Every structure is written in structure tokens, then in C-alpha cells.
Amino acid sequence: MKKSLALIAVFFCGLLAGSGLLLMAAPPTLHAQPAATCPWPDNLDAVRAAPENHRVLLESDRLRVLDVTIPAGGKEPIHAHCLPSVLVVLEGGRARDFDDHGKLIEEGEVIPHGATAPFAFWLDRTPPHSIHNTDIVLIHLVRVELKQTALSSANAPGSQAR
């Protein structure tokens, strides 16, 4: 457990330091994703719609960090994520993901076979859904939602003028 917490701390320090460097390098080219572009109603925001499962750890004008837990056998209420994010799986077994009409979208291991926790991956915005933990172990995730997502390709670090 201490090792997991240390890894999370290192991950977030690196993420925040890297974000700061990007913002200092190119502040005029960074664009916030307007809230109006979200196609789903505000009441489906994960923290509002499923507060028992989503807790805000940190929020700024640049990002929102959520602690997400789904107890063994538990099911989240329908909710959505309007922002792209990095999802870090700390613990997890098997789960089912359902759309807002109750149709099964995906089923399987939260951490892919052969991988170990912590396991991280990128997610674009996520339409209304509900995760059902079908296992006997807790699902525990950290979701880092990026509010400022686009760098102008002409001025982004490492890009070439066209």
C-alpha cells in the first residue's frame, strides 16, 4: 500500500511539473476546452451523478483529479466524463461497463492480463455509462481530467513549422 501511494505521489508530481513546463513554454497556445462543448447535461458529471464513487482530490483551471472507488459487487450510477483524461488503476478485478440504456459495452479485467498495478492509460471524453464491479475486490482508480487540452501544432514544443 505504501509503495502504491509513493508511486501515485511521484506520478502526480511529474504530471504537475510537466504541465507547468508546458504552460510556461507556450502559454498563448494553450486553449481550455469550453464547458459548453460537453454534449451531456451538467447533472451527469461524475462528481454530481455518482458522488459515492467519485471524490475530487485536486481541482484547478488546468485539471481535476478524481479518486474513484467501486466496492466489490457495487455499481455506479449513470455518469459521464466531458474531459479527456489519464486513468490510473490502483486496484481492480473484473467489471462490466454499461451505457445509459443499460446495454453492455465492455466486460473484463480492469487491469489487462499480464499487466500489474498501477496501470495507466489514456481516455477521451467518456459518454454516459455505469461500471459494475463484478469481482470480490475493490476497484480503485485515479482519474486525471485535463481541462486545457490543445496546443497549437505550429507552436507546440518539438513541432516544426509547416
C-alpha positions in Angstrom: 0.0 0.0 0.0 2.8 2.4 0.9 4.5 1.6 -2.4 1.3 2.4 -4.3 0.9 5.7 -2.5 4.5 6.6 -3.3 4.1 5.7 -6.9 0.9 7.9 -7.1 2.8 10.8 -5.5 5.6 10.5 -8.0 3.2 10.3 -10.9 1.3 13.4 -9.8 4.5 15.4 -9.1 5.7 14.5 -12.6 2.3 15.3 -14.1 2.1 18.7 -12.4 5.7 19.6 -13.1 5.3 18.7 -16.7 2.1 20.6 -17.0 3.8 23.7 -15.5 6.7 23.4 -18.0 4.3 23.2 -20.9 2.3 26.2 -19.7 5.5 28.3 -19.2 6.8 27.3 -22.6 3.7 28.2 -24.6 1.0 30.0 -22.6 -0.7 31.7 -25.5 -1.1 28.5 -27.5 -2.9 26.5 -24.7 -6.6 26.5 -25.1 -9.1 25.5 -22.4 -11.9 23.2 -23.6 -15.0 25.3 -23.0 -17.6 23.6 -20.8 -20.3 24.4 -23.4 -18.7 21.8 -25.7 -19.8 19.0 -23.4 -22.7 17.2 -25.1 -24.1 15.8 -21.8 -26.0 17.7 -19.1 -24.2 19.0 -16.1 -26.1 16.7 -13.8 -24.3 13.7 -15.4 -20.9 15.0 -14.3 -19.3 12.1 -12.5 -18.9 14.0 -9.2 -22.5 15.2 -9.2 -24.1 12.0 -10.6 -22.0 9.4 -8.7 -20.6 11.2 -5.6 -20.3 8.0 -3.6 -17.8 6.8 -6.2 -16.0 10.0 -7.4 -14.2 12.3 -5.0 -12.3 15.4 -6.0 -8.7 15.3 -4.8 -7.5 18.4 -6.6 -9.1 20.9 -9.0 -7.6 23.9 -10.8 -8.2 25.7 -14.0 -5.9 23.1 -15.7 -7.1 19.8 -14.4 -9.3 17.9 -12.0 -8.1 14.8 -10.2 -10.7 12.3 -9.0 -10.4 9.4 -6.6 -12.7 6.7 -7.9 -13.8 3.6 -6.0 -16.3 0.9 -6.7 -16.8 -1.6 -3.9 -16.9 -5.3 -4.6 -20.3 -6.1 -6.2 -21.1 -2.3 -6.4 -22.5 -0.4 -9.4 -22.0 3.3 -10.1 -25.0 5.5 -11.1 -25.0 6.6 -14.7 -22.5 9.4 -15.2 -20.2 11.0 -17.9 -16.7 12.5 -18.2 -16.6 15.5 -20.5 -12.9 15.9 -20.4 -10.1 13.7 -21.8 -8.1 12.0 -19.0 -5.4 9.7 -17.8 -6.8 6.8 -15.8 -4.5 5.1 -13.3 -5.8 1.8 -12.0 -4.5 1.1 -8.5 -6.7 -1.9 -7.7 -9.2 -3.8 -9.7 -10.6 -7.2 -10.7 -13.4 -7.8 -13.2 -16.1 -5.3 -14.2 -18.8 -4.6 -16.7 -19.4 -1.2 -18.4 -22.9 -0.3 -19.4 -24.2 2.6 -21.5 -27.0 4.9 -20.3 -29.6 2.5 -21.7 -28.3 -0.5 -19.8 -26.6 -2.1 -22.8 -23.3 -3.9 -22.0 -20.4 -2.0 -23.7 -17.5 -4.0 -22.4 -16.7 -6.7 -19.8 -13.4 -8.0 -18.5 -10.4 -7.4 -16.3 -9.8 -3.8 -15.1 -6.1 -4.4 -15.3 -5.3 -6.3 -18.5 -3.9 -9.9 -18.2 -0.1 -9.8 -17.7 -0.1 -6.1 -16.5 0.3 -5.0 -12.9 -0.9 -2.1 -10.8 -0.5 0.7 -11.1 -1.7 0.6 -14.7 -2.3 3.8 -16.6 -4.0 4.6 -19.9 -5.5 7.5 -21.9 -9.2 8.0 -22.2 -11.0 10.5 -24.5 -14.2 12.0 -23.0 -16.5 9.2 -21.9 -20.2 9.2 -22.7 -22.8 8.4 -20.0 -22.0 4.9 -18.6 -22.1 2.9 -15.4 -19.4 0.5 -14.1 -20.5 -2.6 -12.3 -17.7 -4.3 -10.2 -18.4 -8.0 -10.6 -15.5 -9.1 -8.5 -14.9 -9.6 -4.8 -12.2 -6.9 -4.7 -12.4 -3.1 -4.6 -11.9 -1.2 -7.9 -9.7 1.8 -7.1 -8.7 4.4 -9.8 -7.3 7.9 -10.0 -8.6 9.9 -13.0 -6.8 13.0 -14.0 -9.1 15.1 -16.2 -7.3 17.7 -18.4 -9.2 20.9 -18.7 -6.7 22.5 -21.0 -6.0 20.1 -23.8 -4.9 21.6 -27.0 -1.5 23.0 -28.0 -1.4 24.9 -31.3 0.6 22.4 -33.6 2.7 25.3 -35.0 3.9 26.4 -31.6 3.9 23.2 -29.6 7.2 22.2 -28.1 9.0 19.9 -30.6 6.8 20.8 -33.5 8.1 22.0 -36.9 6.6 24.9 -38.8 4.7 23.8 -41.9 
